Amino acid sequence: MLEVLGISAFDERIYRAVLASPGITLQELVARSGESSGRIQSSLTRLQSKGLVNRLWGRSPRWTATNPGTAIRSLVRCFQGELDRVTDTADELETAFRAVGQDPDDIGHFEVLAGPEVLARWYRQVQQEAKDEVLTFDRPPYVLDYRNPLQSDRLRDGVRYRTIYAPEAFQHEGALDQLDTMLKVGEQARVLPGLPFKMVLADQRVAIMPLHLHLHQPLSRSVLIRGSTMVVALVELFERMWREAVPMYPQATPPDSTPGPVGDPAPEEDGERMDLDLEDRRLLALLAAGLKDDAIARQFGTSPRSLRRKLRHLFDELNAETRFQAGVQARRRGLV
């Protein structure tokens, strides 16, 4: 646990032994650990230099631990100071890099990312570097899992997230709850069947997409694209598919109280407006997005039979016989 602060696993083990037995001697540590006295003495010297232990002088020198909270927080502050200096150096080097005209953003850059570990690292980095907006086509398979651990922090930093989900993205249990969490902290999300590929695109500047996509196979190779007309084309494709996709809304916010993005047409007022609860609205959105009964039932924590009874009631309310008719009526009435 303390290795990130430059403390080896062995030194941490000795530190914990001293912490558990204030006033312990070198000989007692040797007897308990089975290690040589020279190795333990070297460990104690390193721990003392970091302010984690103190030597008590007497007939037989003894060792005691300093207050862990104070000592470790002091190490963290020193470590943070080193990181700040490294960051400053990185900024200086980047300035020099751009000054000699080597910025790949200026000339277009393609890089093949081989293996899921490399892809996962770049997926995180692209989000961390984003300043304005992250656009995503979200569909399986995933290199981490279906959750995006960086997104909530970046949303709070003011980075806008717009995501188009394929219906298959909601096959995982708990996926809809995870989406609700992200919607409540600012993500804008829509669902569209037939997404052609996966993609993440940051600031209309850099994109990552797989070279091959097989639903039940891991991603083996992807491509990182910077500063290219292909990025411009991908942005345009995203915007067109965004206009076609079905909006998703947080459970706490019904659609008719949430303004859509600039340029979204207002829903048609066709027929009597229905008074639906939030669960019904979410159900209609998932239906319009093309999810199957089993997948929707799994997200709502109910059985397919119970779901079909609820659907039959909704279809009657909408005067519809099929899913397609229900989706058309729901859109016309501004329900999805």
N, C-alpha and C positions, 0 to 999 in steps of 0.2 A: 504493500500500500504506500510506503514512504519512498519507493524507488524514484518516483517522479521528482523528489527533492534531492536526489543524489545519494540516498541512503540505501545500501544494498540490503537484500533480504537477510543475509547473515547478521549485519549490524543491527537491523531492526529486531531480530530475534534476541540478540544480546541486550538491546535497549529494553525490550519488554521484560526480560528476566530481571534486570536491575530495577525497573519500575515496580515489579511485583514484590521485590524483596529489598526494601531500603536498607542501606548499610551492608550489602553483600560484599564479600571479599573476592579477590581474583581466584583464590583456590576453590572457593565454593562454586563459582561460575564454571571452573574447569570440571569439577566433579559432576555438576548437573548437566553440562552440555556434552561432555566427552571430547571436547576439542582441546587442542594444545594451548598452553598458557601464552605462548607467543602470539598465536592468532587472536586470542581473546584480548590480550593487552593492546594489540594494534587496533582492534575494533573499538575498545574503550577510548583510545586516544582520538580516533576519528569522531566518535560520538561527543567527546568533550570539546573538540574544536568546533563542532556545530552547536554547542550550547545545550545538548540534550542530557548530559550527565555531569556530575561534579565528583571530585575525589576528596574524601574526608581523611585528613592526615591523623595518624596515631601510631601505636605500636604495630598494628597491622592495617595498612591502608584499606579503606572501604569505599564503596561507590554507591551513589544515590542519584536518582533521576531528578531533573529540574521539572517545574510545572509543565506538563505536556502542552497545554493550550498556549501558554506564553511562548515556549520554545519553538513549537511548530509554526505558529503564526508568524514569528519573526523570520523563520526560514522561508515561508511563503512570500513574505514581503520582499525579501532579498531576491527570491526567484522571479517574482513579478517585475522587479526592477531590471533584472537581466533580460527578461522577455521584452520589456519596453525598449531597451537599448537595441535588441535585435530587430525589432519592428522599425525603429528609426533608421537602422542601417539598411533594411530592405527598401524603405522609401528612397533613401539616397541612391541605392543601386538601381532602382527602377527609373529614377530621374535620369541617371547616366545612360541607362539602356535605351530610353526613348530619345535621348538627345542625339544618339548616333544613328537614329533611323532604323532600329532593328525591331520595332514593335510589330509583331505579327498581325495585330488588328489593322494596321495600315496597308498590308499587302495581301491579306487572306492567308489562312493557315488551316491545314487539315492534319489531324493526328489520329492514328488508329489506337484505340484503347483495348488492349488484349487482357481478357480475364475479368471476372466479377469484382475482384479486390481493387483493381485499377479504376474500373468504372465507378465503384462506390466512392472512392476517394475523390474523383473529379466531380461526381454528382454533388458531394458536400462542398467542394471548393467553389464551384460555379455559383451555388447559392450564397456562400459566404462573401463572394466578391460582388454580388448584385447590389446595386444602389437604388434602383427604381422599381423594377418589376420582374417577376419570374412567371413565364408561361409554360404550361405543362400539358402534354397528352399523357394521361395516366391509364395504363392497362397492364395486366400481367404479361410476362413474369417479372419479379422484382429481385433486385440484387441484395437488398437488406430485408425488409418486409414491407407490407403495404403502408406502414406508418412512415412519416418523414420527421425525424426528431428535430431537425433544424427549423422547420417552417414556423412554428409558433414564436420562436425567438426573433426570426427575421421579420415576421409580421409586426411584432411589437417595436422593431427598429424602424418601421415605416415603409418597408418593402411591400409592394402590392403583389399578391398571388392570384392568378387566374388559372383555373384548372378545368380541363375537359376530361371527364371520366368515361371510359368504356363501361358498359353494363357489367362486364366480367370483373371489374374492380370491386364489385360488391358481393362477390361469391364468398369472401372471407367472413367468418363470424366476427361481429363487432366492427365491421368496416363502416357501417352507417353511423354508429356512435362516434367513431373517430372523425368522420366527416363533419358531424354536428359540432364537435369540439373545435375543429379548424374554422368552420363557418362563423362560430361565435367570436373568434378572435380576428376575423377579417377576411378570410379566404372567400373569393367569389368562385362558385363551382357550377358547372353544367354537366349534363350527361348526354352522350351521343353514341348510338350504336354504330359499329363499323369503323372505329378509329383505325387508320391505316398503319400506324406505328406508334412507338413510344417516343417521347421527346421532352427535354427540358431546355428552355431558352431564356437567357438572362439579358435584360436591358437591350434587347434587339441587337445584340453584339456577339454573343457566343451561344452555341447550341451543342447538345449531345443527343445522338440518336443511334440506335443499334443498326448494324449492317445487315443482320438477319434477325427474324423474330418468329420464334416457335413457342406457342402458348405454354407447353408443358416441359420445355427445355430451358436450362440456364442460359443467360446471355453470355456469349463467348467473346464477341467482338463488337465494339461500338466505334463511332467516329466523333471526334471533337472538332467543331467548325468555328473558326473565328474570322471576323472581318471579311465575309464573302457575300456575294450576291445571293448565294444559297440561303444565308441567314435571313435576308430580306424576303426571299420567297417563302421561307418557313413561317415568318411573321404574318405574311398575307394569308397563307393557308390557315393558320390558327384563327385569324380574325373571321374568315369566311365560315369556318366550322363552328366558331363561337356563336355566330348569329343563328346557326341551324340548331344548336344544342338546346336541351331543356334545362331551365334554371333549377337549382336546388337551393333550399332555404333552411336556415337554422330552425330548430323546433320552437325556439322562443320568438320567432319573427315570421308572421305570415307574409306571403308575397305581396299582398296589396298594400302593406305598410313599408315595403322596402323598395326604394327607387332602383331601377336597373342602371347598367352602365350607359354612358352618354351615347346616343344614337340608337338605343333599343326602341323599337316601336311600341306604342302603348297597346295593350290587349284590346281586342274587339269586344264591344258590349253586345252580345247576341243572345237574346233570351233572358229569362229571369236569373238573377245572380243567386247562387246557392250559398247557404250558410254551412260551410264545412269546418270541422275541427282541423287542427294542425296535422294530426296523423293521417286524415283523409287526403289532405293536400300533398303530403309526402308520398302517400301511396299512389296518387294520380301521377306525380312526377316520375316515379319509378316505372309505372306502367307505360307512360309516354316515352320513356327512355329505352324501353324494350326489354326490361328484366323479366325473367320467367317467374312463374308462381312460386316454385320451390325456393329460388333465391330471395324473393321478396319476403316470403314467410320466414325464412331464416333470419333476415334482418329485423323483422318485427317480433321475433320470438314466439311465433304462433305456428299452428299446423296448416298445411296447404288446404285442408278442407275448411277450416275456419276462415282462411283468407278468401277462398272462393265465395263463401257466403257473404263476406263483406263486399267483395267485388260485385256480386249480383245486386246488392243494395245500391252501390254507387252507379252501376250501369242503369238501373231503373231511374235513379234521380237525374241522370244525364240523358235519359231517353235514348240509350245506345244499346246495340246488340253485340258489338265486337269491341276488342281493345282499340282498334284503329278509330272507330266512331267515338269511343269514350275519350281518346286523346284529342281528337278534333274538337269535340264539344268543350272539353276542359280548357283548351287553349283559347277558344272563342270567348269563353266566359271569364277569362283571366284567372283561372284557377291554377295554372302551371306556367 
